């Protein structure tokens, strides 16, 4: 039985032992926080809509909005316009699974940043993309494909090719990504609950070599990243960095797990 099932079936609104003087705000805040911290509502769980929660608890929408807003400020919820309210990933988990913003990386180096869009189109996913994103192709179903170059001081810093699931990120269809890269937009707008990275050395050819300003067959570093929310894939990104200009750095402490 899911956390929402429990809510639908009418868990008592006043927890056992709760003072009858507790306000509606305090009572609802305590119960929702308990659902989150107990993992009854796990990371990525989408809450019922605000109006629906207000009706179920017999309070005004304003009261429910204040409760959800407080939980969001405490880092327990993530609220996204048009998408809903989601249980946030625990802070420790978010740090481990951090996804870096390439614009921030470039600016951290003291370089002027720009994004140059190469292609943006709605099209069916390729067989390779379906395999990498672990999606089942459906006749007539399309993904949003975006390819562009992240520039640092007017030089190619990273080539990014990405497919986005319009069902998970419908707002992406309204973005032209001519100035802001899709990765930055997704980080701001779409909550995610799981991600995986695959890193390997590759050689670039054709359009990819041209966009990066490299010779054909030049060695590069490729990061393939898949993210999802509550079991639904959001995006598959392929980022290619010129091998001669980049390196991976990892730091470990003596307390790190062995093996």
N, C-alpha and C positions, 0 to 999 in steps of 0.2 A: 504494500500500500504506500503511495507516495505522500509527501508532505502536503500536497494540494488536496489529495483525497481526504486526509484528516481534517483539513480546513473546511472542505465542502460538507463533511458530515457533522460539523458543528462542535468542535472542541469547546469546552466551557470557556467563556470569555474571561472569567476571573480565576486565576491560578489559585490552587489550594494554599491557604495561609495568607493570601494577599489581603492587606488592609482594605476594608470597604471604603476608606477615604481616598484611596488611590484614584487619580484622575483617569479619564479615558485614555489620554495620551500616555501616561505612565503604564497603564495596564497593557495596552496594545504594544508599546515599545518593549516591555519585558517579555511578552509572549513571542513576538517576532524575533527578538534577539536570541531567545532560547531555542527557537527552531533552527536558527543559523548556526549557533555555537555547538549544538548537539549533532549537527550534520543531518538533521531531518530534512533540511533544505541544503543540499550540497552546493559547492561552488559551481556556478553556471546555471543554477535553477532559476527559471523565470517566474517571478511572482505573478499572481493574478493582477489585472489592471487596477489602478488606484480606485476608480469608482466602484469596482466589484468588491474590493477589500472594505471600502467604507460601508457598503450596503451590508456585508456579512457581519461586520462588527457593530453596526447600528450607530455609526458616527458620521459626521459631516466629511465631505471630501477634503476640506481645509485641514481638519484634524489628522486625517490619514496622510495628507501631503506633508505635514510637519513631522509625523513619525518617520516616514520614509526618508525625508530630508535629513533627519538627525542620524539615522542609520547609515546613510550615504556619507555624511561628514565623518562618522566614526570608522569609515573604511569597510563596513560590512556589506554594503550594497553598491551597485553601479547602476546609475540611471541614464538611459539613452532615449532621446526624443524619437518618437515614432516606433521604437523597438520595444520599450518596456523597461522594467526594473529587474536586475539580476543579482544573485548572490555573488559577491566578489571573491576572488581567490585570496586565500590567507596571505598576509604580508610576506612571510618567509617563502612561501611557494612562488609568489610573484617575483621576488628577488632572484630566485634560482632560475626561473623561466623567463627572465627579462628579455624583451625584444628591443633592440636598439633602434633609434631614429637616425637614419643616415644623415639627414640634414644637421642634426646635433653633432654627429661625429665629425663632419666637415668643419663646422664652425668651431668645434673644440680645438682643431688644428690651426685656428687663426686664419682660415681661408674663406673667401667669399663663396657662398653656396648658390646654386641655381639648378633647376630641373628642366631638362629638355625632352619634351614628349616626342616620341617617334611614331607610335601607333596606338590607337584606341578603337576597339571594335567589339561588337557583339557577334559571337560565332560559336559553333559547337566546340566542345573540348576535344583535343586530339587524343588518340589512343594512349600516347605516352603521358599526357596530362591526367587522363583518367586513372592510369596506373599509379602515378605519383601522388595524386590527391585522394586515391582510393574511393572513386565515385563510379557509380554505374551509369553509363551513357543512356539517355532517354531520347527517343526520336523527337526532334523539334525543340529540345531544350538547349539553351545557349548560356555561355558564360561571358563575362566582360573581360576582355584581354587588353592589358595595358603594357606598353613597353616604352621605356625612356632611360635617359642617362642622367645620373647625379653628377654634377660638376663641382669641382673645387678649384677656385682661382681660374675658371674657364677651361680647366683640363678635365677629361673624363676620370671620375673617381670610382664609379660603379655603374654597371649596366643592369637594370632591373626589368625582368619580364614577369608578369603576374596575371593569373586568372582569379576572378572574384565571383563568388556565388551570389547572384542577384537576389535569391530567396533569403539569404542570411544577411545581406547588406544591400537592401533595396535603394538606399540613398546614394550608392555609388553610381547608379545610372544617371543621376542628375549632375555629376561632377565631370568636368572636361579634363581635369588633371593637366592642364596646359602649364600651370605654374607650380602647383603643389603635387608632390609625388603621392601615389595611392597608398603607400605604406604609412606615411605620416597621417593621412586622412583616416585610415582605418584605426590607427592607434588612438586617435582622438574620439572617434565616433562609435566604434564597435567593440564591446567587451569580448574577451576571449578567455577560455578556461583551460585549453591545452594547446601545446605547440611541440613540434619536433623539428630538429635541424639535421641535415645531412651535409657534410663538408667533404669536398674532394678536389683534386687537381684536374683541370681540363685544359684543352687547347681550343682556341677560338678560330672561327673561320667566317668567311663571307660577311654578311651584314653585321654580325656581332663584333668581328675584328674591326670593321670600318667605324662603327659607332664608338668603340673604345680607343680608336686611333692607334691600333696595334697591327703588327704584321700577322698574316695568316699563320696558324700553328703556334702562336706565342702562348706560353703557359700562363694560366690564370687560376684563381681560387674561386670555386663555386660553392655557394651556400643555398641549399634548397630547403625552404621552410614551409611547413604546412601548419595552419592554425584552425582551431574549431571552437565552437561554443555549444556546450551541452550536447556533445556528440554529433553536431552538424558542422561540416567543413565550411569555413568562411573564405579562405584564400590559400592559394599555392603560389609562392614567390620564388623566383630563381634569380639570385644576385651574383654577378660575376665581377670580381675585382682583378685588375692587372697584377699578376704574380710578382712583378719586379718592384711594385710600390706598396705592397701590403704584406703583413704577417699576422699570425694568430698568437695571442698572448694569453696564458692562463696562469693564475697565481694560486698556490695551495698553501695551507697552513699545516703544522704538525698534527693538528686535530682532525685533519681530513680523513675520511674512511680509507682504509687500505685496500689494495687490489687494483 
